[in-house]
Amino acid sequence: MGLSWLLKPFAVASTLALSTLGILSQRYQRARFYFHLTLYCSTLGLASVWGVIVSLLATAAGQRLNINYFVARSFYHVCGPLVGIRFEVEGEEHLSGLLTARNGKPQSAVLLSNHQSFLDILYIGRIFPRRAAIMAKQELKWTPLLGQFMSLSGAVFINRKIRKDAIKALEQAGDDMKKKGVSLWVFPEGTRSSSPEPALLPFKKGAFHLAVQAQVPIVPIVCENYHRMFDSRTRFESGPLRIKVLAPIPTTGLTADDVTSLAESTRELMLDTLRSISAPGPNSDSMSSSKTLSEPKQSSTPADRGSSSTPQPVKLDIGHAEEGLRKRQPADTSENSSSKSGSEGRGGESTEDEMDDDAVLLKRPKGTEA
C-alpha cells in the first residue's frame, strides 16, 4: 500500500482547495491573487524538473546551447494561458537576427533587460533567444532542481564575495561569447525595481565592462511596467503586456573609459522606452518631473538626452562594422576622472568595484591604456 493512504487524501484536499480558490477568484481580487500565484509557482516548479530532463536530452543531442530556449518556451506556453497573461513583442527580429549576423554565423551579445519581480521569468520565457545563457548569483547554484538545471544549461554563476572568482567567471564568459557565439542575459539594475511608476534603478556597470571587453553588441530589452497587474502582495491580474527589443548598440572600438557613458546612455534609452510602452502610473500627473527610483538630479534636457551620448542602433552585420567608430564621450569628466583614479589605486584592474547580483569586477581589455 505504501504511501498511498497519505497521498490520496492530500491530492483530494489540494484539488478541492484549488478548485474553490479558482471559483472565488472570479469574484474576489485577493482570491485571484492566491489562485494565480499558486498556478505560477507550481508551473515554475514543474519547469525546473522539466529543465533537468531537457538538459540531459539536449546535451546528448548536441543542443546544449539551446537548453534555456527550450525550457523557457515550455514554461511560457504552459503558464501564460493558466494565469491569463500574453505578450505583444516589438523588435523581436533583433534577437533572431543574432543567429546569422556574422555572415551567416551566430553573433554573441549582452542582452540587458529591466527587472521588476519574479514574474519576469514569464516574459523571459516568451522571448529568450537561442544560443543564450543567463548570469546568476552563486547562491542559486545550490538550489534543488533549479541549480542543477542552470548548471547544465551553461548559466554563468558569479561569486560576489570572492573577487578573484568573479573575475575568472566573467573572463571565461567573455571567451565563450567570442568563440561560440553565445549571448548572455543580464539584469543591469542588479535587483528588483517594482514601482507603480515606470522607473529604473541606476545601472551596475559589470555587463557593460563585459560587452566592451568582448567587443560584442548590447541588445536592450524592455518589458512594460506591470505593477497595475502584479504587485507581489495583493494583486495578480490577467491581461496583455508589451515587450520591446531595441536595436543592437555596438561596442566596437570602445574601451573601459567609455563604460560609464555607455551605461548611462543605454539606461536613458531603456527608460524612455519603458515610459513610452507602459500605461500611466497612478501618480503620473503629480510626478511627471520625477526621473527614476533613487536617480540623482541632472541638469540635462530632453534635447541633451537625444544628442550624441544616446547609443546609435546599427545593423546586425557586426562582423563588418566600419572602422573609426566614433567613441562616446563621458557625460561628466570630473566624475570619470575620479573613478579612473580610484581604479588605479586598486591596482588598475577595473574602472570600479561592483560586486552585485548582475555586475562584477572586470579587468580592463588588453591593449587599453590605464
Buried (B, 14 or more C-beta within 10 A) or exposed (E): EEEEEEEEEEEEEEEEEBEEBBEBBEEEEEBBBBBBBBBBEEBBEBBBEBBBEBBEEBBEEEBBBBBBBBBBBBBBEBBBEBBBBEBEBBBBEBBEBBBEBBEEEBBBBBBBBBBBBBBBBBBBBBBBBBBBBBBBBBBBBEEEBBBBBBBBBBBBBBBBEEBEBBBEBBBEBBEBBBEEBBBBBBBBBBEBBBBBBBBBBBBBBBBBBBBBBBBBBBBBBBBBBBBBBBBBEEBBBBEEBBBBBBBBBBBBBBBBBBBBBBBBBBBBBBBBBBBEBBBEBEEBEEEEEEBBBEBEEEEEEEEBBEEEBBBEBBEBEBEEBEEEBEEBEBBEEEEBEEBBEEBEEEEBBBBBEBBBBBBBBBBBBEEBEE
